[in-house]
Amino acid sequence: MSKELFPYVIDEHFKTKVAYFSMEFAIDQSLKTYSGGLGFLAGSHMRSANDKRQHTLGIGMLWSYGYYDQGRHEDNTLKIDFRRKFYYFLQETGIVVEVMINGKPVKVKAYLLPADTFRSAPVILLTTDIFENDYLSRTISHKLYDPNEETRIAQEIVLGIGGVKVLDAMGIDIDIYHMNEGHALPMVFELMKKYPEFEELKKHVVFTTHTPEMAGNEVHNVHFLGRMGFFNDFSVEEVQKKLDYYDENFSLTVGALKTSKRANAVSKIHEKVANEMWKDVPGKCEIISITNAQNMRYWADKQLLSWMLEHEDYQLVGRKKHLKHILFEEVADQTGKLFDPDILTLVWARRFAEYKRPWLLTYDMERFRALITNTDRPIQIIWAGKPFPLDYRAVSMFNDLILMSKEFKNVAVLTGYELRLSKMLKQGSDVWLNTPRWGREASGTSGMSAGINGSVHFSIADGWHAEFQKDGVNSFTIPHADPTLPVEEQDRHDYLAMMEKLENVILPMYYENQKEWITIVKNGMNDIHGYFTSSRMVVEYYEKLYNFKPYEPKRLSDRLMKEHQPLT
């Protein structure tokens, strides 16, 4: 790989040359190339690849209008804006390649985010929004996750096929091509030209599946994909024979599982869910788990972490109040409400999606009103997050919360949930609430970066929380309903369990046993610092995916996993 891309000496343990393909990268607030958790994860991966001096390079898309800008209408409800972005810190590579989309040539230009700009791995960003293309071709890289099916497929062709061609044009040798979700699957149909033997191809490809939700496991008509150029120069019949996959509806996840040497789910529970989901796929690769994590160099407040490590409780409490003041300035600026740093502040903030149940706290409005107006054990609640623009149910949930919040001076709904606000909320909250229906949160990482900042994780025991939680010791766990029950019964059960824990355990402890509260805060920070950081995660990727060979001897990360608390 070109030496000029890396301003650091590659660690001998991580010399395997990796290209990490992802639709999203959340690397800095100023670079709008992400929508939510997938991007946050990819951003942390790139930061830790830099920290560990790994031979890893990111391949992504340069979205001209980003995901969208979250604003407010006159009544404060959600306003979706698309504003053109310009990035003067990206470098021209001089590389332009051509891909075929729907039978027509489209030019793809490559820009470079240098490694030392934001202390990440170097990232190559691709765009079709250049003068050499007609207007329709230019729109391919306008908006992340464009709802039009043809545009979406075109984006995946640009990322996958265009990404491989750019690497070749730059003279960059790659050992392992990593698909972060199935979006980059067209990549393998370009690689088939280099590696015509199917088993040889698979030695160079790995895959991460991030979710059991259908939105993250795209399915398209196989002949439509063929017409669009998804399979590159191969016919549908050739691909079907090569992959032994003859379904009329082609799953990108199935395609990735069939063309990779190994795949990973993103938590231990998700490993079980994913293997159950795809158990009937013949010829699929093994699916293991590598639990997601976050880069704490970026997310952790250094002073807060220092006081925790030095066992300075008084300073830790003081620093936490200072961080709450910073968050509350944002609350006041957006809503005109003045929050009190001495009052327990609970935050629900992540992508708005129905299965994540952002509305669960308001399931019983009379009980919610009693909670909010209780002056003996007061509470402040903040919601934030971005619904997909065309997910009208999620947009409606967001707007319903905004309208409800007008009744209370201690309830706020914030807009602009990107890296900056996310960090502010995590550093300024006391409790970080997570309410997915069990089995549907593959990992969830927001609680890790909240917990490292002294925000106690309060969650359904799904995803990473199931591996981390010691209820009442380092976090609080909501006993979840039987997932085979009807959804309405699950919601009712989980709501009652959540409120029982909040009203009778969390609030009394916060106000009446500050010493025990601080102990839980510190235990959570310490346990996250010890394991749920992406410095551990990126080592596991090298050992368990990139350098994986069948029948290899036990690896360091296997021993680390054995020493880690087992999932119960």
N, C-alpha and C positions, 0 to 999 in steps of 0.2 A: 504494500500500500504506500502511496506517495508520502515520503517523509515530511514534506512541507505541511501536510494536514495536521500533524501532531506536534505541538510545541513542547511535548514531554517525552521522556524516554520510556518506551513500552516495557512494562514489567514482564519478565521472562515467563511467569506463570500464565500470562494472558496474551500470548503472542499470536494465537489463532486469529485470523483476520475475519471480522464479522461485519456484515451489513445488516442493519436493523431497520426493517421497513415498517412504517406506521403512518396511518392517515393523520394522526394528531401528535403534536409535541408541545407540551406546556413547559417551556423553558424560561420564559420571562414575561412579565406583564405586558411589555411593549411589543411582543411578537404574538399576534393573534392567530395561531395555527392549531387551536384546540377547542374542544367543546366541554369536556368534563373529565371523568375519572380515567379513561383510557389515555388521554393526553397527559394528565398529571403523573400517571405511572411512567409513561414514556419519557417525560421530562426528568423525573427522578433517576430513571435508568441511565440517561445520558450524563447527568451530573456525576453519578457514582462511577460510571465508566471512566470519566476524567479523574476522579479521586483515586481510583485503583490503577490508573495508567494502563487501561485495557486497549487492545487493538480493535476498537469498535467504532463504527461510523453509522450515523443515522441517515436514513433516506425518507423524506417526507414531501409534503405538498406546500406550496406557497399560495395560500388562499387570499385572493385579492380583496375580498370583503369579510374575511374571517368566518366565524360561525354566525354571529350577529351581535349587535350592541344592544344591551338591555337598558331601556329607558322607561319613562312613565308618560301616560296620557294625562290630560288635565285632571281627571279624577284619581290619579295616582296608579291606575291599573297598568299592566304590562304593555309597553310599547316596543315593538321589534324594529330595529333600525339596521340597515345595511350601509355602512360607510366604507369607502375605499381606503385601503391601508397602504402606507409607503414606509419602506424600511431602508434607511440609508446606511445601516451598519452591516448589511449583507454584501458579500463580495461577488462580483461577476466572475464566472469561471471561463467564459468564452465558449462553453460547450452547448451546442444545440443538436438534438437528435430528432429522429422522425419515427412516429408510430402510426400504424394504420388503425383507424377507428371508423367502423361502418363503411369500409371500403374506400375511405379517403385519407390522404396523408395529413398528419397533424404534427407541427413542430413543438418540441418540448425543450425549454431552456432551463439550465441548471444554475442556481445560486448557491453560495456557500455561507453558512454560519460558522465562522472560525471558532475553534475550541476555546480560545482565550477571551472571547467576547463576553460570555456568561459562565465561564468555567464549566463547560459541558464537553462531551465528545463532539467532534466536528459533525455537522449535519448538512447534508445536501438537500436543498428544497427545489422542487420542480414546478414550473408554471407553463401553461399554454397561452397565457394572457400577454401575447407579444404581437408586434405589428406583422410578422410573417404569416400569421393565421387569419382566417376570416373571423367574423364576429362570433358565429356559433362555436367555433373551435376555441376561441378565447374564453368563452363562458365556462368551459370545463373546469377551470381552476378558480372560478369566482367564489363559490360558496361551499364550505365544508358540509358534507352530507346533503347535497342537493336532492330534493324530493323526487325529481324526475328520474325515472328508471334508466333511461338511455344515458343521461348525464352521469348518473352514479356509476354505471358500468364503464363509461369513458374515463372517469376519474381513476377507477381501479386499473384500467389498462395503462394510463399514464404513470401511475405509481409503480406498478409491477414491471411492465415491459420497458417503459421509459426509464425507470430507475436502473435496471440492469444495463441498458444501452449506455446510459450516462457513465456508469462505473467503467464500462469497457472503453468508452471514448476518452475518459480521463486516465486510462492506463492503470487503474486500481485493481489489483488482484484480490479476490475474495475467497476465503475458505468455506464460510458458512453464511447462508442467506436466511435471516430470521424474519418470519411473518408474524407481526404483532396484530392478531386477528386475521381473518381471511381476506381482507380487502386487497392485499398485494398478490393474491394467487396467480394472476397472469404472469407474474415473475417466473413461475416454474416452466411455462410454455416457451419462454425465451431461453431459459437454461437448458431445455431439452435439446437445443441446437449444439450446446457445448457438451452435454452429457447425454447422448442418445440412448445409452443403456440405462434403463429405468432404475435399477438397483444402485448404479453409480450416481445418478441424479440425487437419489434420496440421501446419500451420504453428505450432501452439501446443503440440505434444507431442514429447518426446524420451525416449529409452529407453537404459538401461544394462543389458547382459547380463553376468552375473558368472561364469558357470560352464558348462562343457559337461556337467556331471553332471545326470541326470534330476531329481534332487531339487530343483534350481533352475530346472527347465523343466517346470512342472506341465502335465499333460494331464488333462482331464475330459470326460465325455460332454456333448456340446453341449446336449442336451435337459435333462439334469440341471442344467446351469448356468442354462438358461432358466427352469426351475421355481424355482430358488433365488433368482432376481432379479439374477443376475450382469450381465445385459444391461439392467438398469434397466427402463424402460417399453417397450423394443423387443422384438419377437418374435424367435424364433430365425431365422425365415425372413428378416426384415428385416436382421438382423445378417449373416447369410450372404451376402445380396445386396450389402450395403454393403461388406463386406470381401472379397467374391469368395472366400469360404472355406467349403467345403461338407463338410469332413471330419466324420465322426461324432464323432471324438475331437478336442476343441478344445484346441490348445496355447496357453497364455498367452503364450509367447514369440513364436509366430507372430502372434497377435493384436496384440502390442505392435509388432512389426516392420512390420505392415501399417498401423498407425494413427499412426506417428511420422514426423516429417520427416527424422530422422537418428538412428542408434543408435551406441553405442560398445561395443566390447569393452575389456578392462581390461589388455591387454598386446599387444605386436606378434604374439607367437605365438598368443594367444587370438583376435586379429583373423582370422588365417588359419584357425584351427579353427572359429570361429563362421561365417565365410563359407562354409566347406565344409559345415558342419552344415545351414545354412539356404539353400543355393544353389538348391534347387528350389522355394522359396516364391515364387509369382508376386506381383508388386506390393509386395514388401518394400522397406523403405528401405535406404539405404546403411549398411553397418557399418564404422566406422573404429575406430582404437584410441586410447584415452587411458589411458596406463599409470597404474594405481593408485599411491597414495602415502600417507604418513602425516604428521600434523601434529607437527613436531618441537618446537614450543613446549611441547606437552604431554608428548611421549615422551622427549626428550633430557635427560640430566642436564646442567644448565647449566655446572657446574664442569668436567666431563669435556670437554664441547664446547669450552669456553674454552681449556683446556690444549692441545687439539688445534690450534685455530686459532692459538695463540700459540707453537706448536712447543716446548712445555715437556714433554719426554718423562718426566722424573723425576716431575713432579707428576701427569701423566696416569696413570702406573703406580700411584702411591700412591692416587689417587682410585679407580681401578678396584678395588684391593684393599679399600678401604673399602666400596664397593658390593657386593663379594662377601661381606664380613662381614654386611651387612644381609640379603642373600638367605639366607645360611647360618644366621642366627638363625631364619628361617622354616622352613628344613629341619629344624633341631634341634627346633623346637617341634612340628612335625607328625610327625616320624619318630624322634626321639631319636638322630639321627646327627649327629656333629660333623664338618663338612667343613673342609678346609684351604684358605685363600685362596692359598697358593703352588702349589696343584695345578691343572692344567688342568681346567676345568669345562665340560662339554658339555651342552647343553639341547636336548631335543625337546619343543616345547610349541605346541599349536594344537588345533583341533577334531579329535577322534578320528574318523577315517573310514578305511575299509579301503584306499582308493586312496592315501592319504597314508602308509601303511605305517609306523605308529609302532613296529612290532615288528622293523623291518629290522635293527637292531643285534643282535638276538638270533636272527637267522636260523640261525646255527651256534652253539649254546650253549657248546660246548667252546672255540671261538675267543673268544667273548665272555668266558668265565670267565678265559681267559689274558690278555685285554686288561685286565680289571678287577683282576686280582691281580698285575699287573706292577709291581714296586716300583722298577724303574729309570726308567721313564717312566709314573708313575701318572696315573690319570684319575678324575674324578668325573662321574657322569651323573645328570641329573634329567629326568624326564618330567612333563608336566602337560597337561591339556586336558579338554574336556567332550564326551563322546559324546552323541548324541541319545538321550533316555531309552528309546525303543523300538527303537533300533538295537542289538539284543542281541549282534550280532557285535562291534560297537565296544565295548560295555560289557564283554564277555568279554575283549577285548584289553587293556583298561585293568586289569581285575582280574588277568589273568595276569601283567602287569608288576608289579603290587603284590606278588603272591605270590612272584614271582621275586626281587624286590628285598630280601626278608627275609634272603636268603642273604649279602648283601654290605653292608658298612658304608659303602661309597662309591657306592651306588646308591639314589636316592630317587624316589618317585612322589608328587607333591603334588596335593592337591585344592583346589577353590575358584578355578579358573582364570577370573578376571575381570580387569578393568582393573588393579586394584592388584597382584595376583600377576604378571600379565603384565609390567607395568613392572619389577617387582622382578627377574624372571627375565632380562629383556633387559639390565638394567643390571648384573646380577651374573654373567652367563655370559661365558666366553671364546670359545666356539664355539656357533653357532646352527645346528642341523642340520635340513635340509629334504629329505624323501625321497619325493616323490610319483612315481607312474608318469608318465613323460614325456607331455605333451600334455593332462594332466587337471588341472593346476594353472593355472587361468586367469591369476591374477596372484600371489597370496600376498604379504602385506605385512608379516608378522611380522618377517621378516629385515631390513626397512628400519629399523624402530624398534629392533631389536637392534643392527644395524650402526652406527647413529648413537651407540650407547653402548659402542663398542669391542668388540663381540662379532663375531668374524669369521664371515661367512656361508659355510656349507658345504652345498652344495645340488646337486641335479639341475638342469641348465640349462633349466628350464621357467619360464614366467611372467616376472616382472620380472627374475629372476636372469640370464636369457639376455641382457637388455639392459644389465645392470650389470657382469657378471663379467669380470674379467681374472684368470684362474686363476694363483694364486701371487703376484699383485700387490696386489689389493684383496679377495680372497676365495679360496675353494677350490671347484672344480667337480668333480662326480662325472660322469664320462663315462657317458651313459645307453645302455641297450640299444636295439636296433631295436624301435620300438613295434609293429611287425607280428608280432613273435615271440609265442608263447604267454606268458601272464602268468607262469607258473612260471619260464620261461627269462629273462624280463625281471628278475624278482626276484633270481634267482641271479646274473645278470650285474651288476646294480646293486649288490648286496651285496658282491661281490668287488671291484668298482671302488672302492666307498666305503671298505672296510677297507684296501685297498692305500694309498689316500691318507691315511687317518687314522693308520695304523701307521707308514708309511714317510716321510711328508712332514710332517704336522701336528704329531704328538707330538715327533719329533726337533727340529723348528724351535723349538717352544715352549721346550724345555728346553736346547737347545744353541746357539741363535742368537737370543737375545732381541732383538737390534737389528733383525734382519730381521722378526721377529714384530711388533714395534711399528710398523715401517714399513707392514706389511700392514694392521694395525689402523687406522692413521691414513689410509692410502689409502682404505680402505673408508668410514670416517667422512666423509672429504672428498668422495668421489664421491656418497655418499648426500645429504650436505648440499647439494651443488651441483645435484642434479636430482630425487631421489626424495622430494621433500617436497610436501605437499598444497597449498602456496602456488602451486607451478607447476601442479598438477593443476586447481585451481579456476579458474585463468586460462584453461587450455585448454578447460574446460567452457563458459565464456562464449564463447570465440572459435570453437570448433569445433562446439558444439551449440546453445547458446541463441541466439547471434546469427548462426548459419549461414544463408546464403542461397546458392542455386546460382550458380555463376560469380562468386563474390565474389573480390576480389583476394587476393593472398598475405597471410597474417596473421603477426603476431609469433611465435605459437607454432609455425608452420610452419618459421620460420627457426631457432627454438630446437631443434626436432626434427632439423633438418638438421645443426646443429652437434653434436648429441649422438652418441655412439658408435653406429654402425649395428649392427643385429642380424646376427650371423654364423651 
